[in-house]
Amino acid sequence: MSLIIQDSGLFSIVQSLDKRPSSRGSEYNGACDRLAHQLANQLVGNAANDLTIEMTVRPATIKFTEPTIIAYSGAEFVGRCNDQQVHPNRIYFFDRGDVLEFVDTPRGNRIYLAVAGGIEAEGSNILKSGDEVVMCRDYTVRHDELFNMLRNKNMVNWGVDIYSLVEIYISDLFHIVRRPDVSDEVYEMLENAEFTVSKEKNRVSLHLTGKKITPAPSNIVHPGIKGGLYLADGAPILALNDFNQSTTAEHIGTIPSYHMHKLSQKRTGSRLKFKVIDCGDSHANLYAQDLWVKSLFKAIDYKLSKELVKEKM
């Protein structure tokens, strides 16, 4: 009835899609990479907002105590179980006693692991070695069909190809929605420079090095906004999900939500460039990506339904 976290890795946490009220030491501030969270759940037949395990840089080693179905998405980590490779964006059957571990990857920062029927954390959702994650086993008809199909083979031989996600994750260019009270000169400096991630405060902020940006100080306290671009002593700081509610650092713009997926996958040493856009452009781009995500999820449903029908024949 549970997953055993044999080694918690660098930082592993049971996470929700959106921010939830905290209780009993838990902090559900939402998945940094919302697309990967939803994609993993979609593959195993869960609701998009079911909990996943978010793992950063060095993922956890996980032991399964009963048969279950899993998928993970996000960074290009390759897993291993019983001398078999396990790949992102595919569906796998794990039996009782199986252990999933991961090897390093040259691209990406976080993965999100979903379990068919859902999971929940008892107490704190920050996972430590030796912790157990409860499998809810809230199975649907689709889950039952998946189990029947995968008992004879431990994986589905198709998945979401990385090339399908290139436009979402690979580019180093990030849109910044301008503020009306920030000068054009500041945005010109920002667009003409290239920056490098010098460090990440996990789930809090990415710190960049590069050309110093010097806006006129406003001398006010700014609200902490996910995706916000702030300046501290001229150095850019990008706010992630657990950023402070307020800050004295100068706020000069915000990364739209459709670029937060790839921002959450940038690790130390990654390069970033910025393009300044208006609010109207960001809304149009968000609408276009929303249509693309819906079409991707429909394609997964179609492919899986076709596979299940073939299995019954």
Secondary structure, 3 states (H helix, E strand, C coil): CEEEEEECCCEEEEECCCECCCCCCCCCECCCCHHHHHHHHHHCCCCCCCCEEEEECCCCEEEECCCEEEEEEECCCCEEECCEEECCCEEEEECCCCEEEECCCCCCCEEEEEECCCEECCCCCECCCCCEEEECCCCCHHHHHHHHHHCCCCEEEEECCHHHHHHHHCCCEEEEEECCCCCHHHHHHHHCCCEEEEEEECCCEEEEECCCCCCCCCCCCEECCCCEEEEECCEEEEECCCCCCEECCEEEEECCHHHHHHHCCCCCCCEEEEEEECHHHHHHHHHHHHHHHHHHHHHHHHHHHHHHHHHHC
